[in-house]
């Protein structure tokens, strides 16, 4: 019998720990029962999504509950209603547009996290766009991305409360992360990691670059664990120079 998890290309370089692993058709989610949202989301960026002529799917916008998650740990649509926060994608809708079904899966609420609107629609979107540009050249064979929330336990954690049920709430992350791993046509691996506060910012993306080991400490995750022993940025605590983007 085939090991389904072992057949997934997304987890070739490792899969972080989580309370529940949700295997979608084109990406993987690591879910946190404690925070009632994803700890991380892992994808391989579709190489054609930067070219609208090569995509067939429209943005689905069909936000919905993920019933694979037990009800007591699940965030449903009601908790976002009237909250003032966006249902922020961890795996971007724009990365998954080959088919309608592929795009639709990104609107499962297990792929959402509460983001401030001026964060989600500006600096977070800018980073998503920049990663698609990084992936676009033919010399880049694959681009792997892990995204997720960060909670700072040294300061109060705000919570969204459902308009319909005071007992239903969702903690609001203080920041978000992305760790990007590319493999090029020479077999070389390059890595960039970012931590972005959950707030509006006009800073350039380079300002949010951090060593991957720092991201791991803040997020409480071990990323790309199958790369242990390789001489790449993760081990040395280095920050690789930012790629060019518009």
Legacy VTK file of the C-alpha trace (Angstrom):
# vtk DataFile Version 3.0
C-alpha trace
ASCII
DATASET POLYDATA
POINTS 246 float
0.000 0.000 0.000
1.425 3.412 -0.956
2.348 5.845 1.806
0.281 8.866 0.760
2.327 11.355 2.785
5.588 9.990 1.419
4.396 10.521 -2.137
3.889 14.274 -1.676
6.391 16.445 -3.544
5.749 19.406 -1.237
7.337 17.652 1.740
10.478 16.536 -0.087
12.656 18.713 2.165
10.702 18.126 5.340
7.368 18.668 7.047
7.126 20.564 10.387
5.189 19.230 13.357
1.486 20.000 13.832
-1.578 18.684 15.657
-3.178 17.637 12.374
-1.690 17.414 8.875
-4.193 18.268 6.135
-3.165 16.979 2.721
-4.864 18.972 -0.010
-4.423 18.180 -3.696
-1.777 20.844 -4.252
-0.537 21.951 -0.828
-0.221 20.764 2.770
-1.445 22.415 5.982
-0.139 21.841 9.493
-3.028 22.740 11.824
-2.878 23.939 15.449
-5.756 22.882 17.694
-4.611 25.366 20.360
-4.749 28.413 18.060
-7.601 27.083 15.904
-5.736 27.957 12.721
-2.808 26.669 10.704
0.671 26.603 12.248
2.060 26.465 8.732
1.142 25.932 5.084
3.539 24.348 2.580
3.322 24.641 -1.193
5.286 24.377 -4.403
4.620 27.548 -6.386
2.991 26.845 -9.738
5.525 28.022 -12.352
2.851 29.269 -14.754
0.777 31.428 -12.443
2.683 34.597 -13.243
1.358 34.382 -16.808
-2.414 34.929 -16.934
-2.573 33.460 -20.445
-1.540 30.055 -19.066
-4.172 29.831 -16.343
-7.769 28.726 -16.696
-9.224 29.239 -13.229
-10.867 32.350 -11.875
-10.569 33.322 -8.202
-13.142 31.145 -6.432
-13.903 33.309 -3.374
-15.813 30.375 -1.849
-14.579 30.705 1.737
-15.768 27.693 3.744
-15.088 25.552 6.786
-12.690 22.623 6.623
-14.701 19.770 8.092
-11.641 17.544 8.416
-10.794 19.609 11.513
-12.786 18.616 14.643
-15.533 21.146 15.380
-14.165 22.148 18.796
-10.857 23.187 17.194
-12.233 24.594 13.956
-12.582 28.224 12.884
-15.783 28.771 10.918
-17.019 31.761 8.927
-18.959 33.214 11.879
-15.815 34.108 13.803
-14.629 36.411 11.001
-18.014 38.076 10.549
-17.842 41.763 11.476
-14.377 41.316 13.005
-12.583 43.896 10.891
-9.934 41.316 9.996
-9.325 39.671 6.631
-9.410 35.950 6.087
-5.780 35.997 5.022
-4.479 33.234 2.765
-1.347 31.363 3.789
-1.152 29.576 0.428
-2.161 32.373 -1.979
-5.116 31.903 -4.285
-3.006 33.377 -7.094
-0.448 30.557 -6.717
-3.026 27.861 -7.443
-4.886 28.665 -10.641
-4.440 25.781 -13.062
-7.957 24.485 -12.388
-11.077 25.691 -10.575
-10.716 22.904 -8.002
-7.100 23.794 -7.335
-8.002 27.422 -6.679
-11.075 26.508 -4.645
-9.016 24.537 -2.120
-7.119 27.664 -1.118
-10.385 29.093 0.260
-10.739 26.424 2.947
-10.635 28.231 6.298
-7.827 25.930 7.426
-5.707 27.965 4.975
-6.823 31.265 6.549
-5.484 33.344 9.405
-6.793 36.696 10.740
-4.809 39.492 9.104
-5.215 43.236 9.327
-6.642 44.418 5.977
-3.804 46.878 5.265
-1.295 44.109 5.950
-2.998 41.407 3.898
-3.688 43.619 0.903
-0.346 45.450 0.848
2.964 44.140 2.241
1.822 40.477 2.472
0.530 40.599 -1.111
3.746 42.320 -2.194
5.777 39.409 -0.810
3.501 36.862 -2.506
3.946 38.674 -5.828
7.717 38.848 -5.358
7.925 35.091 -4.751
6.060 34.400 -7.986
8.592 36.598 -9.788
11.426 34.676 -8.126
9.924 31.437 -9.426
9.324 32.697 -12.965
12.785 32.249 -14.634
13.311 28.938 -16.429
16.495 28.277 -14.454
14.378 27.921 -11.292
13.065 24.375 -11.306
10.994 24.528 -8.134
10.123 27.019 -5.410
8.949 25.715 -2.036
7.252 28.069 0.426
6.248 27.600 4.067
4.013 30.324 5.536
2.388 30.731 8.917
1.498 32.884 11.941
3.738 33.962 14.820
2.497 34.706 18.339
4.540 36.790 20.779
3.800 35.571 24.284
5.546 38.575 25.863
2.626 40.828 24.894
-1.157 40.318 25.116
-2.767 38.206 22.405
-5.915 39.797 21.015
-8.845 37.625 20.032
-11.632 37.981 17.498
-15.015 37.039 18.920
-17.947 35.729 16.939
-20.947 38.060 16.697
-23.228 35.072 17.206
-21.416 33.217 19.991
-19.303 34.897 22.694
-17.597 31.579 23.461
-16.156 31.340 19.955
-12.939 33.308 19.464
-9.790 33.222 17.382
-6.382 34.544 18.501
-4.836 37.175 16.228
-1.194 36.577 15.266
1.309 39.331 16.006
3.274 38.537 12.849
3.551 36.157 9.899
6.440 34.333 8.312
7.459 32.922 4.975
10.450 30.704 4.311
11.317 30.257 0.642
13.511 27.495 -0.758
14.452 27.358 -4.455
16.184 24.659 -6.471
17.794 25.786 -9.718
18.983 24.070 -12.892
22.418 23.433 -11.347
20.918 21.680 -8.338
21.774 24.580 -6.031
19.440 25.366 -3.130
18.874 28.940 -1.978
16.844 30.079 1.000
15.207 33.288 2.213
13.130 33.746 5.361
10.899 36.645 6.387
9.040 37.790 9.498
6.442 40.527 8.906
4.437 42.176 11.724
0.667 41.908 11.247
0.309 45.598 10.462
0.490 48.024 7.569
4.000 48.802 6.350
5.616 50.785 3.549
9.048 49.236 4.123
10.870 47.330 1.393
10.755 43.547 1.667
14.464 43.370 2.432
13.707 44.926 5.828
11.875 41.747 6.877
14.591 39.222 5.987
15.801 37.174 8.972
18.015 34.109 9.483
15.933 30.953 9.199
17.116 29.822 12.630
15.621 33.005 14.127
12.317 32.360 12.343
12.285 28.813 13.727
12.744 30.065 17.289
9.963 32.639 16.928
7.514 30.258 15.232
8.414 27.201 17.319
8.961 25.111 14.192
11.802 23.141 12.669
11.779 23.969 8.942
13.374 22.035 6.091
14.652 19.403 8.524
15.759 17.062 5.739
18.405 19.635 4.817
20.301 19.167 8.086
24.011 18.892 7.294
23.823 20.896 4.070
25.909 24.080 3.867
23.080 26.477 3.203
21.806 29.616 4.853
19.718 27.782 7.423
22.734 26.376 9.260
24.970 29.417 9.218
22.340 31.897 10.334
23.038 33.926 7.232
20.678 36.236 5.398
20.887 35.802 1.661
20.681 38.922 -0.498
17.160 39.641 -1.751
16.353 38.742 -5.334
15.251 41.433 -7.775
11.527 42.145 -7.968
9.319 44.928 -9.286
LINES 1 247
246 0 1 2 3 4 5 6 7 8 9 10 11 12 13 14 15 16 17 18 19 20 21 22 23 24 25 26 27 28 29 30 31 32 33 34 35 36 37 38 39 40 41 42 43 44 45 46 47 48 49 50 51 52 53 54 55 56 57 58 59 60 61 62 63 64 65 66 67 68 69 70 71 72 73 74 75 76 77 78 79 80 81 82 83 84 85 86 87 88 89 90 91 92 93 94 95 96 97 98 99 100 101 102 103 104 105 106 107 108 109 110 111 112 113 114 115 116 117 118 119 120 121 122 123 124 125 126 127 128 129 130 131 132 133 134 135 136 137 138 139 140 141 142 143 144 145 146 147 148 149 150 151 152 153 154 155 156 157 158 159 160 161 162 163 164 165 166 167 168 169 170 171 172 173 174 175 176 177 178 179 180 181 182 183 184 185 186 187 188 189 190 191 192 193 194 195 196 197 198 199 200 201 202 203 204 205 206 207 208 209 210 211 212 213 214 215 216 217 218 219 220 221 222 223 224 225 226 227 228 229 230 231 232 233 234 235 236 237 238 239 240 241 242 243 244 245
